[in-house]
């Protein structure tokens, strides 16, 4: 941590978020919970879906549904954020109890997951048992990991926002997401190295090591972070219900349009999450280790996108325009992935994956900054929870649709219904990537509406200032001051 802190803003994006009250070393330690979340995400949407489809022989539709199961908990992120805003703890904590409970749930899901997956695949003696046992066990494991990481991430981001001064809150949350990407990159390389020579025993070791690492990292992250204020809630005041707080938030400052745009863009970037590694394995003949590194390439592109967007937004750029720019970058990225199958180029495929990460990083940073800039000060947790809930829900739905469409279209194509030319394993993947391009175009349209809202707000502010300037003209000597003040 000390070495990272000494690198400073030159090498670590968002390092300028540190303040005397919240030094960079403390920020980096707090961000370790994001590393554990990134590690879990690599397993869920990267390594495990490739292993289940290719090595364990599970259908892509079933894998997509398993990976999408955490979406069932995602809508509760807004409620988790709201509850952590108003939690009454005898120990004087608000966020820590939610983060710790999320950690325990995530640990439990990872601890039983490898055995559930082996039973699901029918390996060994598991073939003698009913299929629903493996399906139920894997479903519960995926659901537990998803519930744990959603709870931990929502409360953790809210805690980071609480500890940071108001002016640096967006940059602090941005630093948290940079650490998420770094955790994703490191985890992807480690998992790829350990699973290079795949065996069921090695799979158990890797996933259970991830469970232990989750407990260790999150425990270090939480140590002496949130101040214990005894008697914080000694005087009980009437608080708004979740429904009242949500109604106030959703009706304010273009929240509906913003959430719709976030949903469209997230679906566009997430539909391929469960398909990239199988695509590399089935269409381009890549090994398990090589396809796992694709997740690292995706995360590295996202890290570069986050860093670039941070610099541009720090100069006062419009976050809605930044989000739309990310969608524009995504279109040639998916086109490159589609073309890679035609020319059988692994290099072009890897470049497309990196560009997808870059575009997704720009889009995520833009929408995150837009959400933070317009979040009510009394409902920061709710705003972050709503942003995370929409993102996670849209991603889960997109992942499930991606797997189902790939299987359905691929099966029809392999039967020759689309002609001899399209009787290829890449056809199902290509259709999904084409749909993602269409969703990106819809995202661009939605973001233009948000830019229009901002222009109308500025125009309205100018119109409100005009009468005061006009009234100033009635008195000598006041007009010049009234005109120069704006």
N, C-alpha and C positions, 0 to 999 in steps of 0.2 A: 504494500500500500504506500509506503514511504517513497519507493522508487517511482511508482506511478504518479504520485503527487508532485514529485520534483520535475516531471516532464512538463507539467503545466499546459497552458492553452496552445502551445505550439504544436503538440502532438496529440492532445486529447480533446476532442470536440466538447464544447460546453463546459470546459474547465473554468471559464470566467464566471460560472455560476457560484463559485465559492465566495464566502464572505468571512469576516473575522468571527462572526457568531457561528458560522457553519463552514469550517475549513474543508479543503478538498479531501484530506485523508478521511474525515468522517463521512463525507458524501460518498466516497468510493466504497467504504465499508458498508454503508447502508445499501448501496446498489448491489450487494452480493445476492440479495433476494431475487433480483432480476436475472442473475447468472443461473440460479437454480431453475427459474421459470424457463429460460432459454434452453437449458439442458433437457427439461421435460418436453418442450416443443419439438426439439430435434428428434427425440424418440417417437413422439406421437405422429408427426407429419413427415418425417424423413426416414430414419433408419428402419423403424418397425413396419411401415407400410411396404417397403421394398422387401424386407425379410419375409413378411407374411404372404405376399403375393408370389414371389419368385422361389424362395427357399422352402417355405412351409406349404405352398400350394393352395392358399386360401383365395377365394374369388375376390376380384377387385371391388365388386359391389358390397360384399360383406365387410371388407377392410375399410372402405369409404364410410360405411355406416358406423363402424367402430370408432374410427378417427373423429367422426362428426358427433359422437355421443356427448362430449363435453359441452356442446352447444346447448344441451338441455339446461345446464346451469348458468349459461352466459347471461340470460336476461335478468338474473338475480344480482348481477354486478351493481346495478343502480341501487338496489335495496341494500346491498352490503356497504356501498359507499355512504348511503344515507344513514344507516345504523351506526357506522363508525363515526360519522359527524356528531351524533347525539348519544353515544354510548355512555352509560353510567357505570363506572368501575370503582369498587371499594379501594383499589390500589392507585387510583388516579390516572389510569391509562384509558385511552380511547382506541387507538389503532392496534397496539401490540396484541391484545387478545385475539383479534381477527387474523392477524398475520400468523400467530402461532398455531391457531386451530387449522388454518389453511395448510400450514406446513405439515402438521400431523396427518391430515387427510391425504395430502399428496404423497407422503412417505408410505402410508398404508397401501395406496393404489399401486405404487411402483414395486413394493415388496412382493405382492402376489401376482403381478402382471406376467412375468416370464412363464410361470407354471400354468397360468390360465391360457397363454398363447400355445404352449405345447399340447395341452389337452384339446384346444380348439382345432389344431392341425391334425389331430388323430395320431400323433407320434407314439410309438411304443405301445404300452398296454392301454393307452387312452382310447385306442380304436375299439375296445371292447365295451366302452361306456356310451350312453346315449349322447348324441351330438349336442343336445341343448345344454348339457353341463358345461362344456367348453365355451359355448356361446354366451351363457349367462355369466360365467366367471370372467371372461374377457370384457364383457360389457360393463360389469361392475368395476373392474380395475380401471378401464378407460374413464368411466364416469367419475371415479374417486380422484384420479389424477387431475381431470379437468376442473372439478369442484375446488380442489385444493389450490391449484395454480391461479384460478380466477379470484378466489378470496384473498390469497396472498398478494397478488399483484394490485388489486384494487385498493386494499388497505395500505399497502406499502407505498404506492404512488401518492396517496392522500397524506401519509405521514411525511414523505419528502416535501410535499407542498406546505405542510404545516411548519416544518422546521426552517424553511427558506423565507427570506424577506419577500414581500410582495413583488418587488421589481424583478427579482431573479427567479420567480417560481416557474415560468415556462422553460427557462434554460435548465433548471434543476431536473424537471420532469424529462426534458430532452436527454440529459446525462443518464438518467435511469434507463432510457431506451437504447442509448448507445451501449451501455453495459449489457443489456439484453442481447444485442446483436453480437457483442464480443463473446458472451457466454455461449451463444449459438455456434459461432465459428469454432471456438476451442473444443466444444463438446462434439461437434461434427467430425473434426479431425481425430479426436481420441476414439470415438466410437468406430470410425472407419478403420483406424489402425488395429483395434482389438478384434474387430469382426472380419478382418481380411481373410482369415481362414475360419469360415463359419462352422460352428458346431452348436448343438442345443445347450451343452454345458456352458460354453462361452457366452451364449445369449443370457443365461441366468446370471452369470457373474457380472456382466456389463449393466444390466438393468438394476440389480440389487446394489451395485456400487453407486449407481445414480441415486437410489433411495437414500443411502447413507450420506452421500454428498449433499443432498437436499437439507437434511437435518443440520449438518455441520455449518454449511454456508448461511442458512437462515438464522441459526443461533448466533453466529458471529455478527451478522448484519444487524440484529436487534439489540445487541448488548449496549446498554446505556444510551439509547438513541432518544426515545420519547421521555420527556421529563415526567416524573410522578408528582402530580399536584394533588396532595391530600385535601379532601373536602371540596374537590372541584365541583361536585354536584350536590353539595350540602343543601343549597337553596334550589329547590325544584321549581322550575318555571314551566309554564305551558309551552309546549313545543308543537310545531306543525306536524301533522301526520304525513306519512310518505305520499299519500295521494295528493294532499294539498301542496306539498313541496314539488312533486312532479308536475302538477298542473301549472304551477307558477313558472317552473323552468321551461316546460315544453312550449308555452305560449309566448315566451320572451325572446326577442332579438334573433328572429329567424331560426330558432332551434329545430323546427320540423324540417325545413329545407336542408339544413346542415346535416342532420342525421340521415336523411334520404341520400344525399350525395355521398356521405361516408359509407353507407350500406352498398351502394352501387359500385364504388371504387374498390371496396374491400372484396366484394364478390368477384370482381374482375381479376384481382391479383391473387385470390386464394383458391380459385377453382382448380388450379394446376398443382396445388401443394401435394396432393396425394398421387399425382401422376408423373412428376418429373423423374423420380428415381426409377419407377417401372418403365417409363419411356426410354430412359437411357439403357436399361438392362435388356428389354425385349426388342427394341427397334435398332439400337446402336451397338448392342453387345457389350456393354460396360459391366465390370465386376461390381461386387457389393461395396468394396472399399472405394472404388472410383465414383459410384453413384452417391455414396454418403458424402463425399467431398463436394458434390453439387450443392448440398445444403449449406456448406461453408461458403461456396462461391456466391450463393444467393444472399447469405447474411453479410458477406464482405461488400457486395454491391450496395446493400441497404445501408451499411455503415458509411460508405462513401457518399451516398445520397443524403443521409442525415447530416454529415459534416458540411457538405456544400449548401444544403438548404439552411443550415444554421447561420452560415456567413451571410447569405442573401437576406434572410429574414431579419438578421441583426441590423441590417442597414435600413429597415423600415419597409420591406416589401410586403405586399398583400398576401396573407396566408392562403386565401381562397385561390388566387392566381397561381401560387406555388403548387397547390394541390392539383389544379388543372394541368400544370406543366408536367407533373409526375404521370398523369394519365396519358399525356401526349407521348412521353418517352416510352410508355409501356407498349404502345402499338407496334413500333419496329422491333421491340424485344420479342414479342410473341410471334411476329412474322419470321424472325430469325430461327426460332425454335421449330416452326413448321417447315421452313426450308431445309433445316439440318437433316430431316429424314429423307428428303428428296435427293440431296447430294451426299448422304451418308458421312457427314462431317461432325465428329465429336467436338472439334474446336469451335465450329459455328454454334453448336448447341450450348457449349459452356459459355460462350460470349453472350448468347441470348439470355441464359439464366442469370449471368451477372448483371445484365442490363435490366432484367425484370426486378432484381433486388434493388438496383439503383433507383428505378422509377418508383417502386413501392416505398422506399425510404423517403423520397421526396414527398410522395402523397401522404404518408403517415405523419411526417413532421408538420406538413401544412395543416392537416386536419387537427392534429394535437394542439398546435399553436392557436388555431382558430377557436378551438373549444376553450382553451385556457384564457384567451383574451376576453371571451364573452361569458365566462362562468361567474355566477353570482358569488360574492365573497363569502356568504354564509352557507353555501352549498357546493364547496369545491369537491368534496367526496362524491356527491350526487352527479355533478357534471362529468367528472372523470369516470364514474361508474357507468353513466349513460354512453359515453364515448366507447368505453371498453365493451359494454354489452352489445352495442350495435355492431362493432367490429367483430367480436367473437361469434355472435349469432349469424351474421352474414357470412363469415368465413366457414362456419360449420355447415350451413346450408349449401354453400358453394362447393365444399369438399364432397359432400354426399352426392350432389348433382353431378359433379365431375366424374366420380367413379361410376355412377349408374349410367350416365350418357356414354362413357367410354365403353362399358361392357355391352350396352344395347346396340350402339352404332357399330362397334367392332364385330359383334356377332352377325349382324345383318350383312356387313361388308364381306366377311369371310365366307358367307354363303353365296356370294356373287351377285347379290341383289343390286349393287351399285355399278356393276360392270367388272370386267377383268382387271382394269387398271387400278381400281380401288380395292381389290382383294388383297389387302395388306394389313399387317398388325398396326401400322401407323394411322390408319383411317379414323379410328375411334378417337385417338388423341388429337388429331388435326381438327376434328369438328369441335371439340371442347375448346381448343385454343382460339378458333375462329369466333366462338361465342364470347370468349373473354375480350377479344378486340371490340366486338359490338358493345359490350358492357362499358368498356373504357370510353367509347364515343358518347354513351349516355351519361357517364360521369362528367365529361367535359361540359355537356349541355347544362347539367345540374349545377356545376361550379360557376358557370357564367351567370346563372341566376343569383348566386350568392354575391358575386362581384357587383351585380346590379343593385342588390340590397345595400351594399356598402356605399355605392355612389349616391343612392337616394337618401341614405342617412346623412352623408356629408352635405348634400344639397339642402336637406331639411334644416340642418344646423346653421347653414349659411342664411337660409330664409328667416330663421328665428333671430339671427344677429342683425339682419337688415333694419327692422323697425327701431332698434336702439340707436343705430347709426343715423337713421333719418331724424329721430327725435333730437339727436345731438346737433343736427344742422340748425335747429331753431334758435340756438343760443350761440352768440359769437364766441369764437375761441374754443368751442367744444367739438366742432366737426372734425378737425384734424386729428384730435385724440381718438375720437370714435372710429375714424377710418384706419388709423394705424394699429390699433389694438389687435384686431383679428390677424 
